[in-house]
Amino acid sequence: MERFIEKIKGSFFVINKLYMILIFLLLTIQDATLGIYYFIISAIIYTWKVLTSRVPIEINKDFSCKTFVYKKLKNRKLKLDLWLPGNNKKYPLVFFCHGGGWISGFRNQPNNVSWCKYLASKNFAVVSIDYRYGYKNSMEDILSDYSDALKYVKENHHKLSIDKDNIILMGLSAGAHMSLLYSTYFTKMNNKSRMEGIKAVVAYYPPTDLKDIFVSDNKSIFSKFATRQTIKANPQEKDEIYSYYSPLSWVSENMIPCLLVHGKLDTVVPFNSTIKFVQKLKECGVKHLLLVHKKGNHSFDTTLNDISTVNILERTTRFIRRAFTGTL
């Protein structure tokens, strides 16, 4: 029960709906009973979403999943889950990073587990990581966790049964931001040791220019709050910091191949942010592929089960396979 409660508290679905709390407060002021009923109904809806959010391709096969501690902090152990498709000695690896606006989410919530199982069904090993949250820590802390997890995986590749020379960085939302920022920065710096073995990046609805979160058309209270909380400043006050932590700022001709996926109706991370990033990739001559769900909102990959979503998932795994085989 305690574990279940912890998951609900950390869920993207709960924290993403901050505006619902305001409605609850207003209703409570006018009528306490009405406010309580509203809260109960909302809690049931969000709990249901947490328990049912999955990729639309059902995987019935059981896969081996082992948990490892990749980093020990003063008051916390950071963990990763390793999903293996079988018992072979080496598998190409998808290094998976969850979303949640840098302030919520966890490696083994249902949508992430469904992604891990789906990727494992395609004969890829998958590592899904946890990291510190931005409400108590800085973006630099979070990025150091990402780097340390990747370093742990590479250094322990024999024990983990993975091929350290065949790695794809993949992330959803905030996780996609970190995957792109890691790869754009270290390719720009020509840091070959950091990029060793990494073949490509897969980024689902990524914030590529953090200042885009604050454009007037973006109505998401959550994304603005989460970004400001993690960066510890407003974009108007610290424009240079927002640019520094934006993958768009570091794209160069050295960048590895990218798959960008975004819903055109995204109300959390503006679709135009990805369009700007793709344009920069084109200018630098970087291999890339953009997949757009015309009716997709944020997290459409685990909330929609239409043909377009299924097609995007299948094209994602084909891109990953081609990246591993060097046929992009």
N, C-alpha and C positions, 0 to 999 in steps of 0.2 A: 504493500500500500504506500509506504514512504517513497519507494522508487517511482511509483506512478505519479504521485503528487509532485515530486521533483521534476519529472518530465513535463507535466502540465505547466508548471511555473516557468520553465525555460523555453517553452514552445514559442516559435515565431508567430503562430496564429493568435495566441493570447496577447502578446506584446504589440503586435502589429495593429491592433484595434484600439489604440489609445482613445480615439474619438468616441468609442462606445462608452468608455468610462465617464466622459463628460455628459453624455446623454443620460447615463444612469444617475449621476449627481443631480442633474436638473429635474429628472422625474422624481427623485427621492425628496427634493425640496418641496415639490408640489403635492406629492402623495407617496408616503413611505412604502405602503403596500405595493403600489404599482411599480416603484423602483426595485423592490425586492424580486417581484415576479420577472421583471425585465432582466435582472442580473442572473437569475436561475436559468431562464431560457437561453440567454447568451452563453452562459457557462456550458450548457448541454451542447449547443451548436459547436463551440470551439473544441470541446472534448471529442466530439464526433469527428471533426476535421483532423485532429491529431491522430486519432486511431485509424482513419481510413485513407489518409493522403498517401498515395502510392503511384508509381509509374503505371500506365495503363496496360502494360504487358505482364501478365501474371506468370511468375516463375514458381513452379511447384517443387522443383528439385531442392534438396537440402545441401548446403555448402558448409565447408569447414570455416568457422569464424573463431579466431583467437584474439585475445586482448593483451596488449603490451603497454608498459609504461615507458614513454620515450623521453620524459623530462620530469625531474623532481624539483619542485619549488619549496619554499619555506613552509607553506600551509596547504599545498595541493600537489597531487600527482597528475600530470597530463598523460592521457592515454590515446591509443590508436587501436582500431580493429582491423585485422587482416582477414580478408575473405579469399579463399583459394578454391578454384574450380575442381581440383583433383589432387592427386598425389605425385605429380611430376616434380622434378627437382627445381626447375626454373620456369616462371611464367612472366610474360611482359606485364608491367604494372600500371594501373591507373591510380594516381595519387589524388584522392578525392577530398575536397574541403567543403563543408556545409555552409549554408547561408544563415541569415538571422540578423543582418544589419550590424555585425561585429559585436552585438550586445546580447544575443540570445541564440538558441539552437544547440544541438548536441549531435555527436557523431552517429548515434544509433537510434535517432528518432525514425518513425516509420517511413517517411519519404526518402531518407538517406539509405536506410536498409534496403528498400525496394530498388534503389539505384545500384547498390552494391551487388545484390543478387542478380539483377539484370545483366550487369557487366560481367559478373562471374560466369553467367550462363553462356557468354560469348568467348569463354576460355581465357579471360584476363584475370590476373590477381588484382585485388582492390584493397587499398589502404584508406580508411576513413578516419580523420583525425579530429580531436578536440583542441581547443585553444582558449586562452584567456579572453574575457569579455572587456569591451571598451568602456563600460561604465565605471570600472575601477582601475583600468589599465590604459596605457597609451597605444596608439597604432603601432609604434615601434615595438612594444612588448608583443603584440599579436603577431606581427611579422617575424619576430625572432622565434616565436613558437612554431610558426609555419616552416621556417628554415631549419630549425632543430629537428622537427619531425621528419623532414625530407633527408636530413643528414643521418638520422638514426636508421632510416630505412636503407639507405645506401650502405652504411657501415655494417649492417646486420643482414645483408641480402642472402647469405648462405642459410642462416637460421630461418629466414622468412620465406625461403623458396621462391625468390623473385629474381628477375633478370635486371640488374642495376644499369645495364646499358640500353634498356628499352623501357622508358618511363614517359607517361603522359600526365601532365598536370591538368586536373579538372576541378571545377568549382561551380557552385550555384550562388548567384547574387554576391554577397560579401566574400564568399569563398572563391568566386570567379574573379573578383577584384584582386584578391591576394595572389591567385595563380598568374594573372596577367602582370601584376606589378613585379612579382618575383622575376618573371621571365623577361619582361621588357627592360627592367633595370640592369640585370646582370648580363644581358646580351649587349645593351648599350655600353656597359663598362667593359665588355669583352672579357668577362670573368669565366673562363672556360672550365675551371674546376667546379664552380657552382652549377653550371649548366651541363656538366658531363652526364651523358646518358639520357637527357631529356629531349624527346623527339618533337613534341607539339603541345599545344594548350587547347583545352576545350572549356569555353566560358559561356555559361547560361545566364542571360540577363545581367551582365556585369556593369557596375558603376565604373566607367573608364575615365570620366572627368568628374571628380567629386563636386565641383561647383554646379554641375547640371542638376544635382539633387535639389538645389534651391531656386530653380527657375520657377516663374510664376505659374506655369501650366502644371507643375507637379503638386498635387494636393495631398500627398502622403505625409501626415504628421509623423508617422513612425520613422520614415527614412530620413527626414530632416533632423528629428531628435537624435536618432542613432548616430548619424554622421557627425553632428555637432558635439555629441557626448564623447565620441571616440577621438576626434581631432582636438577637442578641448578649446575650440574657438569658432567664431562665425567666419564664413568665407570673406565677408567684407573687411574683417579685421586682420585676417592672416591669409591673404590670397596666395602668398608664396608657399605656405605649408600645404594648402589644398592642392596646389599644382605639383608639389613634390611627391605627394602620395597618390597622384593620379597616373595610371598606366599610360594615358595618352601622352604625357610629357616625356616618356622615355622610349617611344617607338623609334627603331632605327632599322637600317637595312640588314642588320645582324639578327633580327628577331626571327624566332623559329615559327613554323606554320601554326596558324590559328583557326579554330572553328568557333564562330560567334553565333549564339542562338538567342533570339529575343522575341517576345510577344509584342505585336504592334500596338496593343491597347494597354500596355504596362502602366500602372498608376503608381508604382513604387520607385522604379528606376526608369527614367525617360528613355524611350526607344531611340531617340535622336542621339543619345550618348554613344550607343553602339555604332550608329551610322557615322558619326564623327571619327570613331576609332577605325572603322573599316576604310574610310577615306585616307586616313594617315597610313594605314598598311599599304594601300594602293600606291601612294606617293613614294613609299620606301621600297616598293617592289617585293613585299613580303607575301608568301603564299598564304592564302586564306580562303575560307568559305563562310558565307553568311546564310543562316537558315532563319526564316521569319514565319511565325505563326500569326496570320492576319487577324485572328480573333482572340489571340492569347493575351492574358494578363500576366502579372508576376506569378511565378511558380506554376505556370500552366502545365508543365510537364508532369506534375503529380495531382492536378485538379481536373484536368480534361482527359477524356478517353476517346476522342474523335480520331478520324483517320489521319488528319494532319499531324497530330501529336505523335501517333504511332510511327508515322513516316519519318518525323524528325528524329525520334529515338533510334530508328534503324539506320538512318543516314549518319547519325553520330557514331555508332559502333563501326560503321564502314570506314568513316574518316579515321578513327583510332587504329583500325587494322591496317589501313594503308600507310598511316604514319609509322607504324612499327615495321612494316615491310619496305619502307622507303619508296612507295609508289605514288606519293601525292603529286 
